[in-house]
């Protein structure tokens, strides 16, 4: 988590969370790489003054994370699947909040009516299945909201309402 200051002196909360797939050899490392790469990307964006809380930013973050995971897999001569992880991101300013997710985690936010889970956790066809960030057509969700409080939980569901959009990267 990082709190940055925008050029107009407005605070910006940036949080990324990833959970490595337990069924692969490098899931924990993949999760660490995903979070670090996303945070580095956001630091560059904030320093460059180029920031819009929109689907383009979310897509760019997801693609940057995927590129890092593919590069690490190639460098270690492993399959990118070995670095599979879920991924959650939240970027919040006084003007609004952008939430992105790949997989079965959830971001809990207060939109003024109590805590809500604005994006539906992405589960697979069978129990204990989810989506991961290494797939060729990586499925992820985004949502733009006006709110002031947020927290992230990787495997907890407090209630939800439908996502505002589902995107594909790659």
C-alpha positions as CSV (number, residue, x, y, z in Angstrom):
1,X,0.0,0.0,0.0
2,X,1.2,3.5,-0.8
3,X,-0.2,6.9,-0.3
4,X,1.1,9.4,-2.9
5,X,0.4,13.0,-3.6
6,X,-0.8,14.1,-7.0
7,X,0.4,17.3,-8.6
8,X,-2.7,19.2,-7.3
9,X,-1.7,18.0,-3.7
10,X,-4.6,15.6,-3.5
11,X,-3.9,12.3,-1.8
12,X,-3.9,9.1,-3.8
13,X,-4.2,5.7,-2.1
14,X,-2.7,2.8,-4.1
15,X,-3.2,-0.8,-3.0
16,X,-2.3,-4.0,-4.8
17,X,-2.8,-7.5,-3.5
18,X,-2.0,-10.9,-5.0
19,X,-2.4,-14.5,-3.9
20,X,-0.1,-17.1,-5.4
21,X,-1.8,-20.2,-6.7
22,X,-1.1,-23.0,-4.2
23,X,-1.1,-25.6,-7.0
24,X,2.0,-24.2,-8.8
25,X,5.7,-24.1,-7.8
26,X,6.2,-20.3,-8.0
27,X,2.8,-18.9,-7.0
28,X,4.2,-16.9,-4.1
29,X,6.9,-15.4,-6.2
30,X,4.4,-14.6,-8.9
31,X,2.2,-12.8,-6.4
32,X,5.2,-10.8,-5.1
33,X,6.3,-9.9,-8.6
34,X,2.7,-8.9,-9.6
35,X,2.4,-6.5,-6.6
36,X,5.8,-5.0,-7.0
37,X,5.4,-4.5,-10.7
38,X,2.0,-2.9,-10.3
39,X,3.3,-0.5,-7.6
40,X,6.4,0.4,-9.7
41,X,4.1,1.2,-12.7
42,X,1.9,3.4,-10.5
43,X,4.8,5.2,-9.0
44,X,5.9,6.1,-12.6
45,X,2.4,7.3,-13.5
46,X,2.1,9.5,-10.4
47,X,5.6,11.0,-10.9
48,X,4.8,11.6,-14.6
49,X,1.6,13.3,-13.7
50,X,-0.4,11.1,-16.1
51,X,-3.2,9.6,-14.2
52,X,-6.8,8.9,-15.1
53,X,-8.8,6.5,-12.9
54,X,-10.3,4.5,-15.8
55,X,-10.3,1.2,-17.6
56,X,-7.3,2.2,-19.7
57,X,-5.2,2.5,-16.5
58,X,-6.4,-0.8,-15.2
59,X,-5.6,-2.5,-18.5
60,X,-2.2,-1.0,-18.6
61,X,-1.4,-2.2,-15.1
62,X,-2.7,-5.8,-15.8
63,X,-0.6,-5.9,-19.1
64,X,2.5,-4.6,-17.3
65,X,2.1,-7.3,-14.5
66,X,1.6,-10.0,-17.1
67,X,4.7,-8.9,-19.1
68,X,6.8,-9.1,-15.9
69,X,5.5,-12.6,-15.1
70,X,6.2,-13.8,-18.7
71,X,9.7,-12.4,-18.5
72,X,10.4,-14.1,-15.2
73,X,9.1,-17.4,-16.5
74,X,11.3,-17.1,-19.6
75,X,14.4,-16.1,-17.5
76,X,13.9,-19.1,-15.2
77,X,13.0,-21.5,-18.1
78,X,9.7,-22.2,-16.5
79,X,6.1,-22.1,-17.7
80,X,4.3,-18.8,-17.0
81,X,1.6,-20.9,-15.3
82,X,4.2,-21.7,-12.6
83,X,3.8,-18.0,-11.5
84,X,0.0,-18.0,-11.4
85,X,-1.7,-15.7,-8.9
86,X,-4.8,-13.8,-8.4
87,X,-4.6,-10.0,-8.4
88,X,-6.5,-7.1,-6.8
89,X,-5.9,-3.4,-7.2
90,X,-7.4,-0.3,-5.8
91,X,-6.5,3.3,-6.6
92,X,-8.5,5.9,-4.8
93,X,-8.5,9.7,-4.8
94,X,-11.0,12.2,-3.4
95,X,-12.6,12.2,-6.9
96,X,-13.2,8.5,-7.1
97,X,-11.9,5.0,-6.9
98,X,-10.8,2.5,-9.5
99,X,-10.9,-1.2,-8.6
100,X,-9.5,-4.1,-10.6
101,X,-9.5,-7.8,-10.0
102,X,-8.4,-11.1,-11.5
103,X,-9.6,-14.1,-9.5
104,X,-11.6,-14.9,-6.4
105,X,-10.5,-12.1,-4.1
106,X,-12.5,-9.1,-3.3
107,X,-12.2,-5.4,-2.5
108,X,-14.6,-4.2,0.2
109,X,-15.6,-0.5,-0.1
110,X,-17.9,1.9,1.7
111,X,-19.9,3.6,-1.0
112,X,-22.0,5.6,1.5
113,X,-24.4,2.7,2.3
114,X,-22.1,0.5,4.4
115,X,-19.5,-2.0,3.3
116,X,-20.1,-3.6,-0.1
117,X,-18.2,-5.8,-2.5
118,X,-18.6,-4.0,-5.8
119,X,-17.0,-6.6,-8.1
120,X,-18.1,-10.2,-8.0
121,X,-15.3,-12.6,-7.2
122,X,-14.3,-14.5,-10.3
123,X,-14.7,-18.2,-9.7
124,X,-14.3,-21.2,-12.0
125,X,-16.8,-23.8,-13.1
126,X,-15.9,-26.1,-10.2
127,X,-15.4,-25.5,-6.4
128,X,-11.9,-24.1,-5.6
129,X,-11.3,-22.9,-9.2
130,X,-10.6,-19.3,-10.1
131,X,-9.1,-17.2,-12.9
132,X,-5.3,-16.3,-12.9
133,X,-3.3,-13.6,-14.5
134,X,-1.1,-15.8,-16.8
135,X,-3.8,-17.0,-19.2
136,X,-3.6,-15.9,-22.8
137,X,-6.8,-14.0,-22.7
138,X,-6.7,-12.9,-19.1
139,X,-10.2,-12.1,-17.8
140,X,-10.5,-9.2,-15.4
141,X,-13.0,-6.8,-14.0
142,X,-12.9,-3.1,-13.3
143,X,-15.2,-0.6,-11.6
144,X,-15.2,3.1,-11.0
145,X,-16.8,4.4,-7.8
146,X,-17.0,7.5,-5.6
147,X,-16.2,6.5,-2.1
148,X,-13.8,7.2,0.8
149,X,-13.0,3.9,2.6
150,X,-11.7,0.6,1.3
151,X,-10.0,-2.6,2.4
152,X,-8.9,-5.7,0.6
153,X,-9.5,-9.4,1.5
154,X,-8.1,-12.1,-0.6
155,X,-10.6,-14.8,0.2
156,X,-13.6,-13.3,2.0
157,X,-17.0,-12.4,0.7
158,X,-19.2,-9.9,2.5
159,X,-22.0,-9.6,-0.1
160,X,-21.8,-8.2,-3.6
161,X,-23.6,-6.6,-6.5
162,X,-22.8,-7.1,-10.2
163,X,-19.6,-5.8,-11.7
164,X,-19.7,-2.7,-14.0
165,X,-17.5,-4.3,-16.7
166,X,-15.5,-7.3,-17.6
167,X,-12.4,-6.8,-19.8
168,X,-9.9,-9.1,-21.5
169,X,-6.2,-8.4,-21.8
170,X,-3.6,-10.1,-23.9
